Amino acid sequence: MNTLKAYTDNGKPDAAKAKKTLSDAGVATPVDLKLQYNGDHYGSSSADEYAAIKSQLEADGLFKVDLQQTEWTQYNKERVVTDDSDGSYPVYQLGWFPDYSDPDNYLSPFFRDGNFVNNGYSNKKVNDAIVAQAGEKDEAKREGMLKDIQKTETDDLSTLPMLQGNQVAVTGSNVSGVVLDPSFRFRYASVVKN
């Protein structure tokens, strides 16, 4: 079950379109790209995941990726511009797990002015729409507002969702009633040993 309906309309890689976009913007290829990731905060698979991203980016000769790994404490301080950092990571990994099961938990922390992630993104149209959708009581109207916000932000491309984790529960054949849902709560009361 895909609970993130917003991500079902993904495009496919198009090297010719990417090359034209870069050329039209006056960007010479291959683009030198420093891609920063953290190896001790998001799990041992981060190195493999980012090696795969590097390989994909370099496959058509449009990018030359310098993959860099930094320990979490330093990484979290240096990734963005702050009073203590020059924000020297042009492209970096940042994981997110929602605090509650609501689409706004994937909007306000990333796309409102002065957002929690501190990514420097600012778009008045998106900011105003996020504030408006948070107070909208009509579910269908709110869903339309959320789609509009996602479309605008996607066009701005301030963030690029790369990986999505899954919830997994392994049981024996004599166990039933396991429920995994968007609430992120394991429901022990429904679990039964047959």
FENUR-V198624 format. One line per field, one symbol per residue. phi: phi as a letter, one per 30 degrees, with the letter a starting at -180 (. if undefined). psi: psi as a letter, one per 40 degrees, with the letter a starting at -180 (. if undefined). Layout:
phi = ???
psi = ???
This chain:
phi = .cdcedcdcddcebdddddddddddicdcdddbcccbcccccjddedddddddeddddecidbbccdbcbdeededdcdbdbdcbdidcdbbdbdbbddadaeddccedcbdeidedicidabeededddddddcdcdedddedddddddddddddhdbbdcbbdbdbbcbddccbidbcbddicdcddddbcd
psi = hhegddeefiiihgddddddddddefhiiihhhhhhiheedeieeddddddddddddedeedihhhhhhiiddddddedihadeiefegdhihhihhidighddeecdddeihfiddfeehhhdddddddddddehdhddddddddddddddddddfdihhdihiihhhhiieehiehhhieefhhgddehhh.
